[in-house]
């Protein structure tokens, strides 16, 4: 059934259809909400479904999915799914929220009894046969019905009045609205491939790199024709900085598929790595796509100790001057750090064993404070 046919059904018929379709809490929904839910579940074509649901309906569903799966709050997600309805068009001001039982329940749980009662009265003004709204309204009108104290004031439904412009000077609404982003709220699965030549590399940890690649069929055909007898390959160029200068190495991984991903492991920490997707023959490597140069994270704190004493301030790092009142304490702490690092490198033990890194720092801080 289309929207017009559903809107001609009475409330009981809409509830029965909604429950058969698996709509939760169908009896508290208003007629526009019931129609929306039925259209969402009975429309097969995804394009038609989005049109039936509307822009705000799709946004509401995406938000509910994030709340339900990402925040693990199914009750809150259920409330989001049942909020709102078709919004009336207006050129003068934003429309107020459509009164629903769910909105009244939210007001009540937030401590706004009067707003909840006002919302339920709005529901009954639209649908006098809404039994759930009538029951909750009777409960809220009873002062003995528990409602928590409000923590925040309720939001205003009406925006502040604005003087309307002259009718002759008002541009068409299509000229004042920005274009809708294409596919911004599409809920379609990701495509199997993107028909691009691409190589992406992302550091996972100090010794592991994640690589994704894709090569177009046309590109592979061209390179195979000019360099016969080869095969696809990933090439990693690894540059390790040392005191004796950079040390480079090359790693090749043979590929069998034009698209896929791979974890390159056992890399040196703190190295500069660049990954290329290419066609490898016996005496040549023809690059197809490559990643930017990136750096693997360090495997631990630097063993080097600073030689210049500075003080961190809101204006940045300021060198500690000899006349600074804390210069002596800072110098003493730095000397203890150097001593403990030297003892650790020489394997000197404390009373319980080798001093660990955190123990050394706590030991240094305690002695510096003394």
Order of alpha helices (4+ residues) and beta strands (2+ residues): alpha-alpha-alpha-alpha-alpha-alpha-alpha-alpha-alpha-alpha-beta-beta-alpha-beta-beta-beta-beta-beta-beta-beta-beta-alpha-beta-beta-alpha
